[in-house]
Amino acid sequence: MSKGNNKPFPIRYPIVKDPDILGGIPVIEGTRVPARLLSDLLNRGYPEKIIISEYPSLDLRKIKAFISLMGESLNASFQTI
């Protein structure tokens, strides 16, 4: 994925892995927020508003896309507030 890409956020693939971003750790596309961190925060019950206030590069659309992907891919269930 090229830097500075302004394409709309792809709802199906919200996680990217790029060796130039956090050494290749999977992150939420368009951010430096590790996917694992977002997963942990959601599993602990943090509301989206709090997550977004702490990680402003995230937005509700990206969080919802992540939840959707995790629900489909891992048959996981996240409670959203």
ZADO-1210 file (C-alpha; in nm, 4 decimals, padded with zeros to 6 digits):
<atoms>
<atom x="00.0000" y="00.0000" z="00.0000" code="MET" pos="1"/>
<atom x="00.1444" y="00.3328" z="-00.0988" code="SER" pos="2"/>
<atom x="00.1851" y="00.6101" z="00.1533" code="LYS" pos="3"/>
<atom x="-00.0571" y="00.8993" z="00.1282" code="GLY" pos="4"/>
<atom x="-00.3242" y="00.6850" z="-00.0339" code="ASN" pos="5"/>
<atom x="-00.6602" y="00.8620" z="-00.0074" code="ASN" pos="6"/>
<atom x="-00.8787" y="00.5732" z="-00.1253" code="LYS" pos="7"/>
<atom x="-01.1973" y="00.5126" z="00.0729" code="PRO" pos="8"/>
<atom x="-01.1437" y="00.2758" z="00.3623" code="PHE" pos="9"/>
<atom x="-01.2031" y="-00.0800" z="00.2379" code="PRO" pos="10"/>
<atom x="-01.4638" y="-00.2313" z="00.4639" code="ILE" pos="11"/>
<atom x="-01.3504" y="-00.5892" z="00.3941" code="ARG" pos="12"/>
<atom x="-00.9770" y="-00.5492" z="00.4597" code="TYR" pos="13"/>
<atom x="-00.9197" y="-00.3080" z="00.7486" code="PRO" pos="14"/>
<atom x="-00.5891" y="-00.4664" z="00.8540" code="ILE" pos="15"/>
<atom x="-00.2616" y="-00.4139" z="00.6708" code="VAL" pos="16"/>
<atom x="00.0887" y="-00.5450" z="00.7239" code="LYS" pos="17"/>
<atom x="00.3695" y="-00.3248" z="00.5935" code="ASP" pos="18"/>
<atom x="00.7364" y="-00.3623" z="00.6905" code="PRO" pos="19"/>
<atom x="00.7623" y="00.0189" z="00.6949" code="ASP" pos="20"/>
<atom x="00.4889" y="00.0516" z="00.9598" code="ILE" pos="21"/>
<atom x="00.5740" y="-00.0758" z="01.3098" code="LEU" pos="22"/>
<atom x="00.8145" y="-00.3284" z="01.1620" code="GLY" pos="23"/>
<atom x="00.5392" y="-00.5226" z="00.9864" code="GLY" pos="24"/>
<atom x="00.3053" y="-00.5677" z="01.2821" code="ILE" pos="25"/>
<atom x="-00.0537" y="-00.5854" z="01.1510" code="PRO" pos="26"/>
<atom x="-00.2197" y="-00.2452" z="01.1961" code="VAL" pos="27"/>
<atom x="-00.5530" y="-00.0839" z="01.1186" code="ILE" pos="28"/>
<atom x="-00.5234" y="00.0608" z="00.7680" code="GLU" pos="29"/>
<atom x="-00.4357" y="00.4297" z="00.7631" code="GLY" pos="30"/>
<atom x="-00.3087" y="00.4218" z="01.1228" code="THR" pos="31"/>
<atom x="-00.0209" y="00.2975" z="01.3326" code="ARG" pos="32"/>
<atom x="-00.2637" y="00.1279" z="01.5731" code="VAL" pos="33"/>
<atom x="-00.1840" y="-00.2435" z="01.6040" code="PRO" pos="34"/>
<atom x="-00.4799" y="-00.4686" z="01.5247" code="ALA" pos="35"/>
<atom x="-00.4018" y="-00.6689" z="01.8377" code="ARG" pos="36"/>
<atom x="-00.4323" y="-00.3554" z="02.0526" code="LEU" pos="37"/>
<atom x="-00.7718" y="-00.2685" z="01.9077" code="LEU" pos="38"/>
<atom x="-00.8852" y="-00.6270" z="01.9591" code="SER" pos="39"/>
<atom x="-00.7732" y="-00.6183" z="02.3227" code="ASP" pos="40"/>
<atom x="-00.9465" y="-00.2849" z="02.3882" code="LEU" pos="41"/>
<atom x="-01.2731" y="-00.4082" z="02.2386" code="LEU" pos="42"/>
<atom x="-01.2550" y="-00.7373" z="02.4269" code="ASN" pos="43"/>
<atom x="-01.2070" y="-00.5442" z="02.7515" code="ARG" pos="44"/>
<atom x="-01.5229" y="-00.3466" z="02.6789" code="GLY" pos="45"/>
<atom x="-01.3765" y="-00.0059" z="02.5982" code="TYR" pos="46"/>
<atom x="-01.6370" y="00.2087" z="02.4214" code="PRO" pos="47"/>
<atom x="-01.5559" y="00.3249" z="02.0686" code="GLU" pos="48"/>
<atom x="-01.5704" y="00.6895" z="02.1807" code="LYS" pos="49"/>
<atom x="-01.2923" y="00.6304" z="02.4343" code="ILE" pos="50"/>
<atom x="-01.0804" y="00.4356" z="02.1840" code="ILE" pos="51"/>
<atom x="-01.1165" y="00.7133" z="01.9256" code="ILE" pos="52"/>
<atom x="-01.0282" y="00.9800" z="02.1826" code="SER" pos="53"/>
<atom x="-00.7088" y="00.7926" z="02.2728" code="GLU" pos="54"/>
<atom x="-00.6229" y="00.6955" z="01.9129" code="TYR" pos="55"/>
<atom x="-00.7476" y="00.9810" z="01.6912" code="PRO" pos="56"/>
<atom x="-00.6241" y="00.8146" z="01.3722" code="SER" pos="57"/>
<atom x="-00.9067" y="00.5657" z="01.4249" code="LEU" pos="58"/>
<atom x="-01.2658" y="00.6505" z="01.3490" code="ASP" pos="59"/>
<atom x="-01.5936" y="00.4692" z="01.3985" code="LEU" pos="60"/>
<atom x="-01.5936" y="00.3412" z="01.0405" code="ARG" pos="61"/>
<atom x="-01.2533" y="00.1749" z="01.0830" code="LYS" pos="62"/>
<atom x="-01.3515" y="00.0224" z="01.4164" code="ILE" pos="63"/>
<atom x="-01.6775" y="-00.1153" z="01.2732" code="LYS" pos="64"/>
<atom x="-01.4897" y="-00.2592" z="00.9732" code="ALA" pos="65"/>
<atom x="-01.2445" y="-00.4272" z="01.2111" code="PHE" pos="66"/>
<atom x="-01.5266" y="-00.5719" z="01.4226" code="ILE" pos="67"/>
<atom x="-01.6990" y="-00.6977" z="01.1101" code="SER" pos="68"/>
<atom x="-01.3824" y="-00.8630" z="00.9811" code="LEU" pos="69"/>
<atom x="-01.3089" y="-01.0258" z="01.3146" code="MET" pos="70"/>
<atom x="-01.6651" y="-01.1473" z="01.3448" code="GLY" pos="71"/>
<atom x="-01.6519" y="-01.3032" z="00.9997" code="GLU" pos="72"/>
<atom x="-01.2964" y="-01.4343" z="01.0062" code="SER" pos="73"/>
<atom x="-01.2673" y="-01.5583" z="01.3601" code="LEU" pos="74"/>
<atom x="-01.6324" y="-01.6096" z="01.4466" code="ASN" pos="75"/>
<atom x="-01.5633" y="-01.3662" z="01.7303" code="ALA" pos="76"/>
<atom x="-01.8227" y="-01.1546" z="01.8963" code="SER" pos="77"/>
<atom x="-01.7444" y="-00.8046" z="02.0187" code="PHE" pos="78"/>
<atom x="-01.9916" y="-00.5985" z="02.2134" code="GLN" pos="79"/>
<atom x="-01.9993" y="-00.2420" z="02.0896" code="THR" pos="80"/>
<atom x="-02.1256" y="00.0529" z="02.2855" code="ILE" pos="81"/>
</atoms>
